């Protein structure tokens, strides 16, 4: 099952393009009792109803393959038969026109589907004339195959939310009436599978909205198929294997993140190598798990126990490597690393600033010597009325001159030069 096959079907679910022949339904209450059954010719439906039914049908072919969408297969007996598969084949061939067959399917769903509330079982019948496609993906006006199939959608029916509404006749705002509303599908399936643009009666394309609880009992007993774990279930199982083996919580968190990073690196390298080809995704076999654990630097004892648990849980059908990557965890960990790098950079800058601002021992010694020299000079000159300190290069420029009968000392001062008299700056 590939995304392009699902999209090819869904693109036709429009008013002008769909070829649905019939839609049937069975409304089930919270006591698991059928309340209403109906059958309608699809194209006789009012437009607003038709659009709602088309949206529901689209939803049963939506979501991530391997997580929301699972490809289930039928186990066969010694005669290469499967009772549930035969029932679905007969319903498909009848075009949803035999009530007895529909009742058997409704009963099977009611007995095996877990829901404590009300829900609606919808069945669609369609015949799709699959057109030949050229190598450049253009459709030719020539039929390749006729794909006849049924879609089943199981939709919760819930009371609308309480609230206020405007009532036109009374011209009032008051509490509106709560209605029973059909919600989007919680589960569903399409039979037979549409694989490589062709009908595959050995498979069912199964949809689940809740990827944590995909209704395993319904897969096995309601549809008679081998059950499958969703990608979310597989990731949770893998995480539990690692963290239960490494008992220390803090250490187990770090070990799991290291494994996640190495697993993601392996996938990225695989994509780069086969970038220009239709490469198959990596299946995480026990051998590949062993390589990842070696890369993560785990001890031989812990690695062996993880490998054994992995073999026990996934031995018969190893998951795809991409299903075991927690993208949210990796993103969160990368953000944490970035924050730590920024904090380290800030600490380094603060340390450098402290070194610049704090005087070193040599500077302190020079200042102490200057203070001693100043004290000695003040002691030597304390009997003089005028004491002049200038830089050596100024000595030749100093003159004495009689001004207004008073002898004065003249010291030339440039505009950009600083001066102090008795510790006071720029008095002149």
HELIX and SHEET records of a PDB file:
HELIX    1   1 UNK A    3  UNK A   10  1                                   8    
HELIX    2   2 UNK A   42  UNK A   44  5                                   3    
HELIX    3   3 UNK A   47  UNK A   59  1                                  13    
HELIX    4   4 UNK A   83  UNK A   94  1                                  12    
HELIX    5   5 UNK A   99  UNK A  112  1                                  14    
HELIX    6   6 UNK A  216  UNK A  217  1                                   2    
HELIX    7   7 UNK A  218  UNK A  222  3                                   5    
HELIX    8   8 UNK A  231  UNK A  245  1                                  15    
HELIX    9   9 UNK A  249  UNK A  273  1                                  25    
HELIX   10  10 UNK A  286  UNK A  295  1                                  10    
HELIX   11  11 UNK A  300  UNK A  314  1                                  15    
HELIX   12  12 UNK A  321  UNK A  324  5                                   4    
HELIX   13  13 UNK A  327  UNK A  357  1                                  31    
HELIX   14  14 UNK A  361  UNK A  380  1                                  20    
HELIX   15  15 UNK A  392  UNK A  397  5                                   6    
SHEET    1   A 7 UNK A  34  UNK A  41  0                                        
SHEET    2   A 7 UNK A  20  UNK A  28 -1                                        
SHEET    3   A 7 UNK A 118  UNK A 133 -1                                        
SHEET    4   A 7 UNK A 139  UNK A 159 -1                                        
SHEET    5   A 7 UNK A 180  UNK A 191 -1                                        
SHEET    6   A 7 UNK A 203  UNK A 208 -1                                        
SHEET    7   A 7 UNK A  69  UNK A  73 -1                                        
SHEET    1   B 2 UNK A 164  UNK A 167  0                                        
SHEET    2   B 2 UNK A 172  UNK A 175 -1                                        
SHEET    1   C 2 UNK A 193  UNK A 195  0                                        
SHEET    2   C 2 UNK A 198  UNK A 200 -1                                        
SHEET    1   D 2 UNK A 399  UNK A 403  0                                        
SHEET    2   D 2 UNK A 406  UNK A 410 -1                                        
SHEET    1   E 2 UNK A 420  UNK A 421  0                                        
SHEET    2   E 2 UNK A 424  UNK A 425 -1                                        
END                                                                             
